[in-house]
Amino acid sequence: MLNPIRAIKLLYQLENHPEPLGVSQAMIEQNEQALGVQLPAGLYHYLLALGNIASLNSGFNHLGLLPLERLGDHLVIGKTCDNDGVWGIHVDDLKQLNPMVQMSRNFDAIEQSEIHWFDELPLAEFLLAQAIINGVNGGLKHHAQIYDFDGITIPQDLEQKLQSLASEITELQQPHERYFQAEDFGVVMLLGMDESIPNAFMIASQDEHKFNDYIQQLAIGFVY
């Protein structure tokens, strides 16, 4: 199973950070007792290790901010940056090793029975995907974005170019999103797709030299 904590520490350069990066065990267990649930081990250890980093957990989308809350039969673990959707884990799945994280866009429905949830990614993969999404949207020091509204701004062969420059994180692949990393998570890239045609691309790194190197190799007109 993918180890998101190791990858995220490499990506955000946190391996030798001198200060505690997580929330306290007491805070987590107090939240568990209040909700009457036990968090999945992956989420528990994520909060202990990385739960107190604003750039990672609340720089764009909001993830794992205590106190967590219940919404019907789901434990809500995150919310989109525009407050238009939430992510949660069904309470019956909390004891699984790597439970499925689901998303709801109508979480504010008057009747809880009308709330619709659809599968997103298993928990470990979800945590890493969110770290990359938040990173390319400003959580990492060096980041750039480009969007294609005319069909010519982003080269049609960008996907093939990325395959030669970086490694795809296939576990995170979604119908409209492809994730890539290079230099052992020194650089990450997110490719948006619409029917196999690239329509958005983002790249980010904590390392300015690595960031500039890949920007030059890609030779695309980014917005910084």
C-alpha positions as CSV (number, residue, x, y, z in Angstrom):
1,M,0.0,0.0,0.0
2,L,1.2,3.5,-0.8
3,N,2.8,5.4,2.1
4,P,1.5,9.0,1.8
5,I,3.3,10.3,4.9
6,R,6.8,9.5,3.5
7,A,5.9,11.0,0.1
8,I,4.4,14.1,1.6
9,K,7.4,14.7,3.9
10,L,9.7,14.5,0.8
11,L,7.5,16.8,-1.2
12,Y,7.2,19.5,1.5
13,Q,10.8,19.0,2.7
14,L,9.7,18.1,6.2
15,E,11.9,15.1,7.0
16,N,14.3,16.9,9.3
17,H,11.9,19.6,10.6
18,P,12.7,20.5,14.2
19,E,9.2,21.3,15.4
20,P,6.2,19.0,15.8
21,L,4.2,18.9,12.6
22,G,1.1,17.0,13.9
23,V,-1.7,17.5,16.3
24,S,-1.5,15.9,19.7
25,Q,-2.6,12.3,20.4
26,A,-4.8,13.7,23.2
27,M,-6.7,16.0,20.7
28,I,-7.3,13.2,18.3
29,E,-8.5,10.8,20.9
30,Q,-10.8,13.5,22.4
31,N,-12.4,14.0,19.0
32,E,-12.8,10.2,18.6
33,Q,-14.5,10.0,22.0
34,A,-16.8,12.9,21.2
35,L,-17.9,11.3,17.9
36,G,-18.0,7.7,19.3
37,V,-15.7,6.4,16.5
38,Q,-12.2,5.2,16.0
39,L,-10.3,6.8,13.2
40,P,-8.7,4.6,10.5
41,A,-5.1,4.0,11.3
42,G,-3.9,5.9,8.2
43,L,-5.8,9.0,9.1
44,Y,-4.8,8.8,12.8
45,H,-1.1,8.6,11.9
46,Y,-1.4,11.3,9.3
47,L,-2.9,13.7,11.9
48,L,-0.1,12.8,14.4
49,A,2.6,13.3,11.8
50,L,1.3,16.1,9.6
51,G,-2.0,17.4,10.9
52,N,-0.8,20.8,12.0
53,I,0.7,22.1,8.7
54,A,-1.4,24.9,7.3
55,S,0.1,25.0,3.8
56,L,-0.6,21.3,3.5
57,N,-4.0,21.0,5.1
58,S,-5.7,24.3,4.6
59,G,-3.8,26.2,1.9
60,F,-6.4,25.3,-0.7
61,N,-8.8,22.5,0.1
62,H,-9.3,21.8,3.8
63,L,-8.3,18.4,5.1
64,G,-8.3,16.8,8.5
65,L,-9.0,19.9,10.5
66,L,-10.0,19.0,14.0
67,P,-12.6,18.7,15.3
68,L,-13.9,16.3,12.7
69,E,-17.7,16.0,12.4
70,R,-20.2,13.4,11.4
71,L,-22.7,13.9,8.6
72,G,-25.2,11.1,8.8
73,D,-23.4,7.8,8.3
74,H,-20.2,9.5,7.2
75,L,-17.2,10.9,9.1
76,V,-16.3,14.2,7.3
77,I,-12.5,14.5,6.8
78,G,-12.3,17.4,4.4
79,K,-14.0,20.2,2.5
80,T,-13.3,21.8,-0.9
81,C,-11.8,25.3,-1.1
82,D,-15.1,26.7,-2.4
83,N,-17.2,24.9,0.3
84,D,-19.0,23.2,-2.6
85,G,-18.2,19.7,-1.6
86,V,-17.0,17.5,1.3
87,W,-15.1,14.3,1.6
88,G,-16.0,11.6,4.1
89,I,-15.6,7.9,5.1
90,H,-18.6,5.8,5.8
91,V,-18.6,4.8,9.5
92,D,-18.9,1.2,8.6
93,D,-15.6,1.4,6.7
94,L,-13.6,3.1,9.4
95,K,-12.0,-0.2,10.6
96,Q,-10.7,-1.0,7.1
97,L,-7.0,-0.7,6.5
98,N,-7.4,1.7,3.6
99,P,-11.1,2.7,3.5
100,M,-12.6,4.5,0.5
101,V,-13.0,8.2,0.7
102,Q,-16.2,9.4,-0.8
103,M,-17.3,12.9,-1.9
104,S,-20.7,14.7,-1.7
105,R,-21.6,17.8,-3.6
106,N,-25.1,18.1,-2.0
107,F,-24.0,17.6,1.6
108,D,-26.2,20.5,2.6
109,A,-29.5,18.8,1.6
110,I,-32.3,19.2,4.0
111,E,-32.9,15.5,4.3
112,Q,-29.8,13.5,5.1
113,S,-31.3,10.6,3.2
114,E,-31.0,12.7,0.0
115,I,-27.3,13.3,0.3
116,H,-25.4,11.5,-2.4
117,W,-21.9,10.2,-2.0
118,F,-19.6,8.8,-4.7
119,D,-16.2,7.1,-4.5
120,E,-13.1,9.3,-4.8
121,L,-9.9,7.4,-3.8
122,P,-8.8,5.0,-1.0
123,L,-7.6,6.9,2.1
124,A,-3.8,6.6,1.5
125,E,-4.1,7.7,-2.1
126,F,-6.5,10.4,-1.2
127,L,-4.1,12.0,1.3
128,L,-1.3,12.1,-1.2
129,A,-3.5,13.4,-4.0
130,Q,-4.7,16.3,-1.7
131,A,-1.2,17.1,-0.7
132,I,-0.3,17.5,-4.4
133,I,-3.5,19.5,-5.2
134,N,-2.8,21.9,-2.3
135,G,0.8,22.0,-3.3
136,V,0.3,23.1,-6.9
137,N,-2.3,25.6,-5.8
138,G,0.1,27.5,-3.5
139,G,1.1,25.2,-0.7
140,L,4.5,24.6,-2.1
141,K,6.9,27.5,-2.5
142,H,7.3,27.4,-6.2
143,H,4.3,26.7,-8.4
144,A,2.9,27.5,-11.8
145,Q,-0.3,26.8,-13.7
146,I,-1.6,26.9,-17.2
147,Y,-5.2,26.5,-18.5
148,D,-6.2,25.8,-22.1
149,F,-9.4,27.6,-23.2
150,D,-8.6,27.6,-26.9
151,G,-7.2,24.1,-27.6
152,I,-3.8,25.4,-28.5
153,T,-2.3,26.8,-25.3
154,I,-1.3,23.4,-23.9
155,P,0.6,21.0,-26.4
156,Q,-1.5,18.0,-27.3
157,D,1.5,15.7,-26.6
158,L,2.1,17.0,-23.1
159,E,1.0,13.7,-21.6
160,Q,3.7,11.9,-23.6
161,K,6.3,14.4,-22.7
162,L,5.5,14.0,-19.0
163,Q,5.8,10.3,-19.3
164,S,9.4,10.8,-20.5
165,L,10.3,13.4,-17.8
166,A,8.5,12.1,-14.8
167,S,6.8,9.1,-13.2
168,E,3.1,8.8,-13.2
169,I,1.5,8.0,-9.8
170,T,-0.9,5.6,-11.3
171,E,-2.6,4.9,-7.9
172,L,-4.0,8.4,-8.0
173,Q,-5.3,8.4,-11.6
174,Q,-8.8,9.8,-12.0
175,P,-11.0,10.1,-15.1
176,H,-10.0,13.8,-15.5
177,E,-6.7,14.0,-13.5
178,R,-3.3,12.5,-13.9
179,Y,-0.6,12.9,-11.2
180,F,3.2,12.8,-11.8
181,Q,6.3,13.1,-9.7
182,A,10.0,13.4,-10.4
183,E,13.2,13.5,-8.3
184,D,11.7,11.3,-5.6
185,F,8.8,13.7,-5.0
186,G,11.1,16.7,-5.5
187,V,8.7,18.0,-8.1
188,V,5.0,17.1,-8.7
189,M,2.7,17.8,-11.6
190,L,-1.0,17.6,-12.1
191,L,-2.5,17.2,-15.6
192,G,-6.2,18.0,-16.2
193,M,-7.8,16.0,-19.0
194,D,-11.1,16.3,-20.9
195,E,-11.7,13.2,-23.1
196,S,-7.9,12.6,-23.3
197,I,-7.2,16.2,-24.3
198,P,-5.1,18.2,-21.8
199,N,-6.9,21.3,-20.6
200,A,-5.0,22.3,-17.4
201,F,-1.5,21.7,-16.1
202,M,0.1,22.5,-12.8
203,I,3.6,22.0,-11.4
204,A,5.2,22.7,-8.0
205,S,8.2,22.1,-5.8
206,Q,9.8,23.3,-2.6
207,D,13.2,23.4,-4.5
208,E,13.6,26.4,-6.8
209,H,16.4,24.8,-8.8
210,K,14.4,21.6,-9.6
211,F,11.3,23.7,-10.3
212,N,13.1,25.9,-12.8
213,D,14.8,22.9,-14.4
214,Y,11.4,21.2,-15.2
215,I,9.8,24.5,-16.3
216,Q,12.6,24.9,-18.9
217,Q,12.3,21.3,-20.1
218,L,8.5,21.7,-20.5
219,A,8.8,25.0,-22.4
220,I,5.2,26.0,-21.8
221,G,3.9,29.6,-21.1
222,F,3.0,29.2,-17.4
223,V,1.2,31.6,-15.1
224,Y,3.1,32.0,-11.8
